[in-house]
């Protein structure tokens, strides 16, 4: 199926607007929960999870809504900043929700924060390391615009 340039631009714009709406909704939920007092540990992790999810979707929306291609590698490397935190805070939220009496174990689970921190360092400076991702100069249109990425061992 061959797509025309206008249909690819339309699909890319649709992806961007959809991601932007999801980001606005996630930030709305954070603000909605912001005025409530945190009584249980999972409530705090739920807020941070929603904030990181909203940030992830906002940067991804910027990737799709940006009209040029010159900043796409930099925007794509910024996408990987909230991704590991989103999954980690979702795990923290699920753990404290499922085991509310074992919330004291969270001080041992905070060591898991090292993995997202190392991932952020690798994603911010992809041109200086070969551990996480490498961007090529190719832009792929499948049916939306995407940049070609080589993944390395830290990505997996």
C-alpha positions as CSV (number, residue, x, y, z in Angstrom):
1,X,0.0,0.0,0.0
2,X,1.6,3.2,-1.1
3,X,0.8,6.3,0.8
4,X,1.0,9.8,-0.5
5,X,2.9,12.5,1.3
6,X,-0.3,14.3,2.4
7,X,-1.7,11.1,3.9
8,X,1.5,10.4,5.8
9,X,1.5,14.0,7.1
10,X,-2.2,13.6,8.1
11,X,-1.5,10.3,10.0
12,X,1.5,11.9,11.7
13,X,-0.5,14.9,12.7
14,X,-3.3,12.6,14.0
15,X,-0.8,10.6,16.1
16,X,0.6,13.9,17.5
17,X,-2.8,15.3,18.5
18,X,-3.8,12.0,20.0
19,X,-0.6,11.9,22.1
20,X,-1.2,15.5,23.1
21,X,-4.7,14.7,24.3
22,X,-3.4,11.8,26.4
23,X,-0.7,14.0,27.9
24,X,-3.3,16.7,28.8
25,X,-5.5,14.0,30.4
26,X,-2.7,12.6,32.5
27,X,-1.7,16.1,33.7
28,X,-5.4,16.8,34.4
29,X,-5.5,13.6,36.6
30,X,-2.3,14.7,38.4
31,X,-3.9,18.1,39.1
32,X,-7.2,16.5,40.1
33,X,-5.4,14.4,42.7
34,X,-3.0,17.1,43.7
35,X,-5.3,18.8,46.2
36,X,-6.0,15.6,48.1
37,X,-3.9,14.6,51.1
38,X,-1.7,11.5,50.6
39,X,-2.9,9.0,53.2
40,X,-1.4,5.9,51.7
41,X,1.9,5.4,49.9
42,X,0.4,4.2,46.7
43,X,-1.4,7.6,46.2
44,X,2.0,9.4,45.9
45,X,3.4,6.9,43.5
46,X,0.2,7.1,41.4
47,X,0.7,10.9,41.0
48,X,4.3,10.5,40.0
49,X,3.4,7.7,37.6
50,X,0.7,9.9,36.0
51,X,3.1,12.8,35.7
52,X,5.9,10.8,34.1
53,X,3.3,9.2,31.7
54,X,2.0,12.7,30.8
55,X,5.6,13.9,30.2
56,X,6.3,10.9,28.0
57,X,3.2,11.5,25.9
58,X,3.9,15.2,25.7
59,X,7.4,14.7,24.3
60,X,6.1,12.1,21.9
61,X,3.4,14.5,20.7
62,X,6.1,17.1,20.1
63,X,8.0,14.5,18.1
64,X,5.0,14.0,15.8
65,X,3.8,17.6,15.7
66,X,7.3,19.1,14.9
67,X,7.1,20.0,11.2
68,X,10.8,19.6,10.3
69,X,13.2,16.7,10.6
70,X,16.3,18.4,11.9
71,X,15.5,18.1,15.6
72,X,13.9,14.7,15.5
73,X,16.9,12.8,16.9
74,X,17.1,15.2,19.9
75,X,13.4,15.0,20.5
76,X,13.5,11.2,20.3
77,X,16.4,11.0,22.7
78,X,14.3,13.2,25.1
79,X,11.5,10.6,24.9
80,X,13.6,8.1,26.7
81,X,13.9,10.4,29.8
82,X,10.5,9.7,31.3
83,X,10.1,6.1,29.9
84,X,12.1,4.2,32.5
85,X,10.6,6.3,35.3
86,X,7.1,5.6,34.1
87,X,7.6,1.9,34.3
88,X,9.4,2.0,37.6
89,X,6.8,4.2,39.3
90,X,4.0,2.0,37.9
91,X,5.8,-0.9,39.6
92,X,6.1,1.1,42.9
93,X,2.4,2.0,42.6
94,X,1.3,-1.6,42.1
95,X,3.6,-2.9,44.9
96,X,2.3,-0.4,47.5
97,X,-1.3,-0.9,46.3
98,X,-1.1,-4.7,46.5
99,X,0.9,-4.9,49.7
100,X,-0.1,-1.8,51.8
101,X,1.3,-3.4,55.0
102,X,4.7,-4.0,53.4
103,X,5.3,-0.4,52.4
104,X,8.4,-0.4,54.6
105,X,10.1,-2.5,52.0
106,X,10.1,0.4,49.6
107,X,13.4,1.7,51.1
108,X,15.0,-1.5,49.7
109,X,13.2,-1.2,46.3
110,X,14.4,2.4,45.8
111,X,17.7,0.9,44.6
112,X,15.9,0.1,41.4
113,X,16.0,3.9,40.7
114,X,19.7,3.4,39.5
115,X,18.5,1.8,36.3
116,X,16.4,4.7,35.1
117,X,19.1,7.2,36.2
118,X,21.7,5.4,34.1
119,X,19.2,5.2,31.2
120,X,18.6,8.9,31.3
121,X,22.3,9.7,31.2
122,X,22.7,7.4,28.2
123,X,19.6,8.8,26.4
124,X,20.6,12.5,26.9
125,X,24.0,12.0,25.2
126,X,23.5,9.3,22.6
127,X,26.2,10.7,20.4
128,X,28.9,10.1,23.1
129,X,28.1,6.5,23.9
130,X,27.3,3.3,22.1
131,X,25.4,1.6,24.9
132,X,21.8,2.7,24.5
133,X,20.7,4.0,21.1
134,X,22.2,5.4,17.9
135,X,20.3,7.5,15.4
136,X,20.7,7.1,11.7
137,X,19.9,9.8,9.1
138,X,17.0,7.8,7.7
139,X,13.4,8.9,8.2
140,X,10.9,6.1,7.8
141,X,7.3,6.6,6.8
142,X,5.3,3.6,8.1
143,X,2.4,5.1,7.8
144,X,3.6,7.9,10.1
145,X,6.9,9.6,10.3
146,X,9.5,7.8,12.4
147,X,13.3,8.0,12.7
148,X,15.4,5.0,12.3
149,X,17.2,3.9,15.5
150,X,19.8,1.3,16.3
151,X,19.3,-0.2,19.7
152,X,22.3,-1.4,21.8
153,X,22.6,-3.7,24.8
154,X,21.5,-1.1,27.5
155,X,18.2,-0.6,25.7
156,X,17.2,-4.3,26.1
